[in-house]
Amino acid sequence: MKFARHSSVASVVPVHSIFLKSHCRLSFKVFHSNLSGRRKISSCSQKHRISAKAEMVAERYLPPWFSVAPMMDWTDNHYRTLARLISKHAWLYTEMLAAETIVYQQHNLDRFLAYTPDQNPIVLQIGGNNLDNLAKATELAKPYGYDEINFNCGCPSPKVAGHGCFGVSLMLDPKFVAEAMSVIAANTNVPVSVKCRIGVDDHDSYNELCDFIYKVSSQSPTKHFIIHSRKALLNGISPAENRTIPPLKYEYFYGLMRDFPDLRFTINGGINSVDEVNAARRAGAHGVMVGRAAYHNPWKLLGHVDSAIYGQPSTGLTRRQVIEKYQVYGESVLGIYGQKPHIRDVVKPLLHFFRGEPGNGLWKRKADSAFQTFTTFKSFFEETLVAIPDSVWDTPIVGPPPACEDPFADIQSLLPPPYKTSEEEEMELCA
């Protein structure tokens, strides 16, 4: 397969030449001495600042009607580069980065935080349970220009929620989450958000979820919550099973929208197509986050986002054009950190690029063999991509996305009873 020589390929800047190299990093002593003062910032003052930050971000990009979920080992710099080549308007999230990793790697931050500038809008997701480290990590990330900082309160992995004592286990401590969000907001110049589940183990009632949302939003500047519409089970099942065994309860999500009209909510979990994204938005969701479907079928899902969700005119983009640009990116990053990344690391997001197309199986077999012998993208692609017919390369995404059954058609009839805070309940009892 030969590439045409498009001028757009030449315009792609090698990634190593644009990574941030000079960061204004404060010393840990300055961080520590100022942290107590930062925590004293009033909730009212912080909320005003966050509102101003959100307005500034909103002026630069289209709204986060569609976002790709943060996924460990998947939504790395390479995948996000591919995703942005396909969709210009989808909001992208990093993998979760532990605050401790950012703090302890402060002299090697580019490896963890740098990204190509065309990835915006992009959200940094961090996790942790130490307020000092969350403050330091947020400050260290500031020069990299992320558009939002998201705090992970939804990961059920035993390494995170178990031994790590953060992730979804933090839903059991909304007071700490509010403190963490206040600290994060005080150390960044962009909006902040929380990603969580609808419950943990036996703490899975709608009222308990509302208590968490109410306490975090009223005691911190947090105005945006991404809700994975399943609860998490911390004992006995794997993270993969936590994505399928607990039942989806979309009625909880739409109940939150009814009961907290001043907040912004993004729905996540079990949504696998652009048609379902639009159905969720028609039902009222402010935004929709898609995870594995966007990774396992990037061309057919992300390829419809700009036109079918954002209403932008079709660009006639083809797979050939995407691969040409991705090759330039790939050559620029191979081995920039010693022997890493390896060609296998950079090609990994492409392994699902031809899903369901003629030649896909042969291309994967050729790629698996070529990983052992080829060290440049040009030679790797020349060896492997001959498996894909030209008709696949040159056919753009056309027409509307495939239609599917609307999972939210009757959602309003399933909503739980309206939430009442404990104070409201006490007032009714005393009346």
N, C-alpha and C positions, 0 to 999 in steps of 0.2 A: 504494500500500500504506500503510495507516494503522496506527500503533502504538497498542496498548492502553496505558493508563496504569497501569503496575504500580508499586507502592511501592518495589520493589527498584531501579528505575531512579533514583529520587530519592535513594537511599542511596549511590549511587556518588559518591565525593568527587572533585572536579576534580583532575587530576593535578598541576597547577602549585602547588596549595595544600598538597601533602603532600611535594613533593620536599625533600630535606634541604638546608638553607641554611647552617647553621652547623656547620662541621666543625672538629674539633680537629686541625689539621695541623701536624706538626712541621716545623721548618726543614730545608733540605737539609744544613746544617752539622751539626745534631744527628743526622740520618740517617747522614752520612758518618762522624762520629766514633764512632758506636755500632755500625757495621756489622761491624767487625773483632771486636768483643766478641760480637756475636750469632752469628758463625760458630763461636765456640768452645763454644757450648752442646753438651753431649754428646749423642750420638745416643740414648743410653738415656733421658736426661731428656726430649728432644724427643718420642720415641715415647710416653712416658707422657702427655705433654701432649696429643698428637694423639688418643690413645685416649680421654682425658677429653672432648676437644672433640667427638669423634664420638658419644659417649654423650649429650652435651647436645643435639646436633642431632637424634639419633634419638628423643629424648623429645618433640620438638615436632612431627615429621612422620612420616607413613608412610614405609617404606623406599623407596629409589630403585630399585624393581623396573622402573620404566619412566621413561625420560628422553628428551627431545628434543635432538638433537645440536646443538652450536654450528655455525652456518652463516653465513659471511660474507655480508653484505648481506641476509640473510633473517631470522635470529632476533634482530631488533632489538626495541626496547621495544614497538613496535606489534604485531608478531606475538606476542610473549610475553603481551601483554594479552589478545589474542584467544584464545590457547591456554588461558590460565588461566580465562577465562570458560566454556570448554567442559569442561576437566578441572581438578578441584580438587587432584588428588594427583600428577599427572605432575611430574617434576623438570624444570625449565627451565634452559637454558644461554644465556649471552650469546653474541654473536659474539666471536671472538677479538679482544682488545684488546692491542696491542703495549705493553709496559711503558713504552717511550719516549713513547708518546702520552699515557699517564696522567701521567707525570712532567712533560712539557712543557706539559700543559694543566691544571696544578694549580690555576689560578685559574678554570677553566671546567669543573670536573669533573662538575657535574650533567649536562651535555650528553652525557657518555660513561658515567656510572656510575649516575645516578639512575633509579629505577623505581618504579612504583606498589606499595604495600605488599602487595597481595594476590598479587603474583607469587611470593612464597616458597612452597615451597622453590626457590631459584634459585642457580645456580653461576656464578661469574665465571671465564671462561677468559682467561688472559693468555699472551703469548708474548714471547720475547726471549732474548738471549744475553749480557746484561751483568748481573752479580750485583748491582751497586749499584742499577741501575735496577729490577731485579726486587724488591729490598728496598723501595725507595721507593714503587714502584707498589702493592705489597701493603699497605703502611702507609697510603697515601692512600685505598685502597679500604675500609679497615676500618670507617669510620663509616657506610658504606652498608648494612651488615647482610647481606652475602651469606652463604649457608649453607655454602659450600665454595669453595676456590680451586683451579682446575684449570690445569695447565701443558701447553701445546700442544707435543707432540712427534710430531705426525702430519700436519701440513699439508704437502702436496707442491708448493704453488704456487711457481713460480720466484722470485716476489718475496719469498717467505718462506724457503723451504728453499734457494734459490739465492743471490741477491744478499743476502738478509737473514741467511743462515747460521743460521737457527733453524727451528722447525717440525720436520719429520721428519728433517732432517739431524742433529739432536741425538741421534738414536738411535745414531749412530756414536760418541758421546762420553758413555757412561753416567756417567763420573766427574763431568763437569760437571753432568749432569742431577741427580745426587745432591746436589751442592753447591747447585744452584739450588733444589731442593726443601727443603733444610735452611734456606736463607735465607728462602724464602717462608713456611715453617712458623713460623720465629722471629718473623715480623712480622705474624702474623694470629692471631685467636682462634677460628678454625674449622678443620675438617679440610682436608687437601690431597690432590690426586690428579693422576695423569698420564694423558693421552690419547695413544696412540701407534699405530703400525701393527705388523704382524708382521715387518717387515723393510724394508731399503732396498737397491735395486738387487741386486747379487750377495750382499749380506749378508742372506740370507733363509733360513738353516737354522733349524730349531727350537732347536738348541743356542745359536745366536747370540741368538735372542729371549730364551731363558731367561737367558743371561748378562746381558742388559740388565736384565731384571726383578730378577734376583738382586742385581746390584750397586746398583741404585737403591734397592731395598727394604732392603738390609742396611746401606747407608751413609747413609740418610736416614729420616725418619719416614713415608715414603710407604707406605700400606697399601691403596690403591685404585688400580687401573689400568683404564682404558677401552681396550679393544683393538679397533681396526678390523682385521677379519680378512683384509685384503689387504696385500701389501707395496706400497711406493711405488717408482715408477720416476722418477728425477729428470731424466733426459735423454730428449728425443724425444717425450714425450706430455704432453697438457694435464692440468690438475687434474681436468677432467670425465672424461677417459679413464682417469685414475688411480682413478676410482670404478667402472670397469667392466672394463678390460682385465686387470689382474692378477687371477688367480683367487682366489676365496674359499677360505680354508683354516680352516674352523671347528674342524678337529681340533687345530690349534695352540692355539686358545683353550681347549678343554677339556683339552688336555694341561697347560696352565698351571694350571688349577684342580686337577688331580691332583697336580702337582709342587710347588705352593706353597699348601698348604691353609690357611696362616695369613693369606693375603692375600685381598682381595676383588676380583672381576673383573666388569666389565660388558662384554657383547658388543655389537659394532657392525658394520654392513656387510651390505647385502643383505637386511635384514629389513624387510618392507613391510606387515605386517598384525598385528593384535592376536593372531590365531590363531598366527602364527609367533613372536610374543613369548612367548606361553604355552608353545609347544613348546620354545623355547630355555631357559625357566626349568624346565620339566619335566626337561630334560636336565642341569640342575644350575647354570645361569648364575645368579649372584647378582643381576644386573640386566641389562636390555636397553636399548640406545640406538637410537632410530630417527631417521633424518634426513629426507631429501626426501619420503618418504611422508607424514610428519606435516605437512609444509608444503603439499604439493600436494593433499591431501585431508583437511584438518583436522577437518571435521565427522564424517566417517565413521570416521576412525581415532581421534582424541582423544575422540570421543563415547562410545567403548566402554571407554576406559581405566579409569575409576573403577569400573565395575561388573564388567567381564570380567577385569581384572587385580587390582584391589584389593578386589573383593568387596563394594563399597559398594552400597546400594540405589539403584535408578534414581530420578532426580529428575524425570523427565518434561520435561527441558529442551528448548525448541524454538529454532529459528533466530531466530524473532521476538524472543524474550527476549534472546538474545545480541546481536543487532543493536541493540536498544534501549539496552543498556548500553554497547556499543561506540560508539554515537553520542555519548553523554555524554562518554566518554573522548576521542573524536576532537575534539569542539568545544573541550575544555579544553586541548589541546596544540597546536592549529593556530597556527603563527607565534610560538611562545613564544621562539624564537631568531631574531628578526628575521623573515625570510621563510620560515624553516624551522621545523618541517616543513610542506611543502606538502600540500594535500589528497590529491594523488597518493601521497605517501609513506605517509600514514596509511591510505589505502584499500587499498594494495598487498596486505596479507595477506588481504583479503576476496575477492580475485579468484579464489580457488580454493574459496570457501566453499560454492558451489552446484554444485560439480563433479558432472557426470552427471545433473543434475536438469533438468526442463523449464524453458525460459526462460534457461538459463545463458549460451548464446551471445549472445542478444539483450541480456542484462544487461551482458555484457562490452563489447559494441559501444556501448551507451548510456553506460557508464562512461568509455570512451575518449574519447568526444565531450564528455562533461560535464566532464572534467578541464580543458578549455580555457576554460570559461565560469563554472562555479560555484565559489564560495569558502567556502560553509558546508556542514556535513554535512547539515543539514536539507534545504536546497534540492537538494543532490546526490542524496540518497536519494529524495526525492520525484520527481525526474526519472528515476532509473534503476531503482529496485526494483519499479516497476510491472510489470517484465518477468517477475517471479517469481510463480507462482500461490500463492494462499493455502494450498493443500494442502501445498506445500513449506515454507512458513513455519511452519505449526502442527503438523507431524508430528514427534513426538519420536523420539529414538533408541530403538528397541525391539528386543527379542530379542537373541540372541547374535551376535557378529561372524561374517562368512562364514568357513566352514572352508576350509582349504587343505592341501596336502601337507606333511607334517612333514619339513623339511630336516635334522633332527637325529636321526631315528629310529635310524640305524645308526652314530652318531658314535663310540660307545665302541669299535667294532671298527676304527676308522680312526686311533686315537691314535698319535702318534709314540712311539718308545722313551722310557722315563723319563729325565729330565735328571739329569746328574751334573756337579757343579762340577769345575773343573780340579783342585781340591785332592782331591776324592774319587777322581778318576781316577788321580792320582799315588799315593795311598795304596794303591789296588788293584795298581798296577804294582810297588810296593815290597813288597807282602805275600808 
